[in-house]
Amino acid sequence: MRHLQFIILLIFMFQAQAQNDFLNPNRYRFKYKSTVFKGTRQTITAQLRALKNNSLFVDIPEEEQIVLSKLFKNVRSQPIPKLYRKHAIVFLDALYSYEEFLIIYNNAVYEVIRHLKQDMRRLDLKFERQYIHAKTLLDRTNQEENNNLDKINTLTVAYRDSQLKLMSHRWMKKKIEKYRGMNAVTNPDQLIKEFKKSEAMNVFKMVKEQKTQKINSYLENQIIDFFYKKSIPEIDLSTFEFNHKRKK
């Protein structure tokens, strides 16, 4: 009998609390940094969800997003204002703990793109000369040593590799040259968005391990490889043209 009375008392308390929340929509109220959250539980939960999904936090690694989602779920499930505030602050602390990483990551990607843009013409000349050298060796060998099949096969592979590298570089060059300032990083196209997503966890680990000085060189190698793989289905080797004056 006492157990039944206790259950009835709990039900009454929750009903009274729900009615009080309805009559006092600002009962859920707390301040975090310079922002005051107040209103109904549903209102504040919607604000926290919008913050979690804000583009500012889109580059948080997927593995860490799972942790944030669990913390956010804990917030939503709290019916008592005091507990709701406590879990909301834990969630916000976790969310904003990624601020430093996101600033470092975006700045690194921006610097890598900027450096690549500056280096594109020099690299284009370098790869074109490598292609010309490989083609010249292959043509000469076909004329002078046409029975040396092993050498011809080796030079053919080198020629095709140099042609593919040059055409891939030019595909990347067209993409990179369109990027303008930090907007290319904070409001990225599909290529940069996919690249940032793929490398977020690796860079996050480097930041945690205090290896920030290695991030730029790492990302530059990765983005070149990323663009190279993306270019393969797109390039047409038959459309090759010389872009630089050839020495006579």
N, C-alpha and C positions, 0 to 999 in steps of 0.2 A: 504493500500500500504506500509506504513511504517512497519507494522507488518511482511509482506512478506519479505521486505528487511532485517529485523532483523534476520529472520530465515535463509535466504540465507547467511548472514554474519556469523552466528554460524556454519553452515555447512562448509563454507570455512575455518574457524578457525580450526575446528576439522580435516579437510583433511590436512591442512598445518601442524598441530601438528603430525598427523600420518606419514606424509612424513618426518618430521624432526626426528622422532623416528627411522625411517628406515635408514636414512642417518647417524644418530648418535646413535649407539646401546648402548653407555655408558651413555646416558642421565639420565637413572634411576640409581642413585648412592647415597649410604648412608652408614654410618658406625654404627655398633651396637656392643658394647663392643670391642672386638679385631677383629671382622670380618667386612670386607668391601664387601658390596653387590653392584655389578655393572653389567650392561649389559642391555638387552632389558627387557621390563616388563615381557614377557613370561619366560625369563631365571631366573629372580629373583623370580618370582612366583613359578617356579618349585623348586628352592632352598628352599624357605619357606615351600612348601608342603613336601619336603623330610625331613626337620627339624621337622615339626609337626608330621610326621609319624615315626620318628626315635625311635628305641627301648628304648632310654633313657627316652622317655615320654610315654611309652606304659601303665604305671600304673596310669596315671592320671584318676580319676573317670569318668565314662561315662557322668555323669551330667555336669562335668566341660569340657569334650571334646566337648559337644554341644556348650558351650560358645565360646570355641576356634575356632570351625568351623564357627561360625557366624562372628567372628573377621577376620578370614582368608578370608571369602567371601567378606567382606567389602574391604579388601586389593585388591583382584582380580578385583573388579569393578571400581577401581579408574583409570581414563585415564590420569590424569594430574600428572606429576612426583612429584610435591610438596605434593599433597594430598596423593599420593601413599606412599611416604616416611613416612608421618605422620601416616597413618593407619598401615603401616608395623611395625613401632616402637611400636605402641600400642599393636599390636598382639604379638610381640616378648617380650615385657614387661610382658604380661599376661602369655605367655608360660613359661618363665623363673621364674615366681613367684612360680611355682610348684617345683622348684629345691629342696628347703629345705624339703618339704613334701616327695619327692621321695627318698631322702637320708635317712630320718628318717624311712620311710616305709621299704625300702630294708634292712637296718641294723636291724630293728626289726624282720623281717621275718627270716633273717639269724641267729640271736641270738636264736630265738625260735626253729628253726630246730637244731641248735647246741646243745641246752639244751636237746631237746628230744632225740637226738642221744646218749648223755651221760647217759640218764636216762632209756634207753630202757631195759637193762638187769635187772635192779632193779624192774622195773614195770612188766616185764615178770614173775619174781619169785613171786611177790606180787599177780598177777592175777592167776597164776597157783595154789598157795596155797589157794586162795579164792575158786577156782574151786574144789580143792580136799576136802576142808572143806564142801562145799555145797553138794558134791556127797556123802561124808561119812555120813552126817546127813540124807540125803534122803534114802540111803541104809539101815542105822540102823533103821529108822522109818518104812520102808517097812517090815523089819524083825520082829521088836518088837511091832509095833503098826499098823499093816496092816488094822485095822478097822477104824483108825482115818483119814478119807478121807480129812477133812479140812486141817489138818496138812500136809498130804502128798501132797496135791495140792499146798499149800503155798511153801513147800520145793522144789517141782518140778519146780515152777516158778523161785525160787532163783537159783536152779541148772542150768537151761537153760540160765538165764541171765548171770551167771558167766562164763559159757562155751562160750557164744556169745561174751562177753567182752574180754575174753582171746584170742579167735580166731581172733577177730577184731584187737586187739593189735598186734598180730603176723603178720597180713597182713600189718598193718601200719609199723611195725618194718622193714620188708623187703624193703618197699619203702624208708623209712627215711634213712636207712643205706647206700643206694646207692648215696645219695646226698653228693657232695664234695664242700666245701667252698662256697664262694659268687657266684660262677658260677651257683649253684643250684637255686639262686634267680634271677640273672640277665639274665640267659639263661635257664629258667625253663622248666620242662616237663609239660605235659598237666594238671596234678593234681595241681601243685603249681601255674601254670598260672591261672587256674580256681579259685583257692582259693584267690589269690591276687586280681583278678578282683572282686570277690564277697565282699571282705572286704575293698577295696580301699576307698570308700566313708565314711565308718565308721571311718577309721583311719584318713582320711583327716579332718573330723569334730573334732576329738580328738586333732589333731595338731593345728587347728584354735582356739580351746577352751583352748589351753595350758595344755592339759592333757597327755603330752607325757610319763610321768612316769607310766601311766596305760596301755600303748599300748602293751608291751610285755606280760603281764599276760592275757590281753584280747585276743591277738592273739593266745596264747598257748591254751586257752580253746576252741577257735573257730576252730583251726586247728585239734584238737583232735576230736571234734564233726564232722568236715568235713570229716576226714578220716574214722571215724566210719560209717557214712552214706554211703560213697563210698564202704566200705568193704562188706556191707551186701549182695549184689547180688553176690559177688565174693567168699565168703568163703564157705567151705564144712565142716560141723561139724563132719562128719564121719572120717575125716582125722586127728583127734586130736592125738597128741603124747606128752608124758611128756618130758620136756627139762631139768629138774633139778632133782637131786637125792632126793628121798623121804626118810623122816625119818622113821626108823623102830620102 
